[in-house]
């Protein structure tokens, strides 16, 4: 079968003690098949994977498509156009 990434856990008594970086949350919901396909196993809206980015307390929390977030994490900002 494929493999699944597991981010390092930072917990005390089962509670998260720090914000989990978006790249760790992205990879924790991605399975890579034996053929190299990346399968999103997290939330889906209108047929596209979505992940929350930002922080509610700072007023920056937004759902973004996972393909756009992954591109930006691996290549930088998406060019206009």
C-alpha positions as CSV (number, residue, x, y, z in Angstrom):
1,X,0.0,0.0,0.0
2,X,0.9,3.7,0.0
3,X,2.6,5.6,2.8
4,X,1.2,8.3,5.1
5,X,3.2,11.1,6.7
6,X,2.9,11.5,10.5
7,X,4.0,14.8,11.9
8,X,5.9,14.9,15.2
9,X,3.5,15.1,18.1
10,X,3.8,17.8,20.7
11,X,1.3,17.0,23.4
12,X,0.8,17.1,27.2
13,X,-1.9,14.8,28.5
14,X,-3.3,14.4,25.0
15,X,-3.6,18.2,24.4
16,X,-1.7,20.0,21.7
17,X,0.6,22.6,23.2
18,X,1.6,24.5,20.1
19,X,0.1,25.4,16.7
20,X,0.7,22.7,14.2
21,X,2.4,24.1,11.1
22,X,0.2,23.9,8.0
23,X,2.8,21.7,6.2
24,X,2.5,19.1,8.9
25,X,-1.3,19.3,8.8
26,X,-1.2,19.0,5.0
27,X,1.1,16.0,5.0
28,X,-0.9,14.3,7.8
29,X,-3.9,14.2,5.5
30,X,-2.0,13.1,2.4
31,X,-1.4,9.5,1.4
32,X,1.1,8.7,-1.3
33,X,0.2,5.6,-3.4
34,X,2.7,3.0,-4.7
35,X,2.4,4.7,-8.1
36,X,3.4,8.1,-6.6
37,X,-0.1,9.7,-6.6
38,X,-0.9,12.1,-3.7
39,X,-4.4,11.3,-2.3
40,X,-6.0,14.0,-0.1
41,X,-7.8,12.3,2.8
42,X,-9.0,15.5,4.5
43,X,-11.9,17.9,4.0
44,X,-13.3,18.4,0.5
45,X,-15.5,21.3,-0.8
46,X,-16.9,21.4,-4.3
47,X,-14.6,18.5,-5.3
48,X,-11.4,20.2,-4.0
49,X,-9.4,19.4,-0.9
50,X,-9.4,22.3,1.6
51,X,-7.4,23.1,4.7
52,X,-7.6,26.0,7.2
53,X,-4.8,28.5,7.1
54,X,-4.2,31.3,9.5
55,X,-5.4,31.8,13.1
56,X,-8.9,32.6,14.4
57,X,-7.6,34.8,17.2
58,X,-5.7,37.0,14.7
59,X,-8.7,37.2,12.3
60,X,-6.6,35.5,9.5
61,X,-8.3,32.0,9.5
62,X,-9.3,31.0,5.9
63,X,-10.1,27.8,4.1
64,X,-7.8,27.4,1.1
65,X,-7.6,24.7,-1.5
66,X,-4.9,22.1,-0.7
67,X,-3.4,22.2,-4.2
68,X,-2.8,26.0,-3.9
69,X,-1.3,25.7,-0.4
70,X,0.9,22.8,-1.4
71,X,2.2,24.7,-4.4
72,X,3.0,27.7,-2.3
73,X,4.8,25.6,0.3
74,X,6.9,23.9,-2.2
75,X,7.5,26.6,-4.9
76,X,6.6,30.0,-3.4
77,X,3.8,32.4,-4.3
78,X,1.5,31.5,-7.3
79,X,2.2,33.8,-10.2
80,X,-0.6,36.1,-11.3
81,X,-2.3,35.3,-14.6
